[in-house]
Amino acid sequence: MRQLNLLFVCFVAFLFVVACADTPKKTAEATVEEVTLNVTGMT
């Protein structure tokens, strides 16, 4: 049952991410670029 619950939570999280990314694509892309730049700059 625990594995099933974990799978369900992951599925919901995935749907949430897709829904969020679908609405403001430009903002999401900008955020990804910022995060990538920050990570590359930190290393």
Secondary structure by P-SEA (a helix, b strand, c coil): caaaaaaaaaaaaaaaaaaaaaacaaaaaaaaaaaaaaaaaac
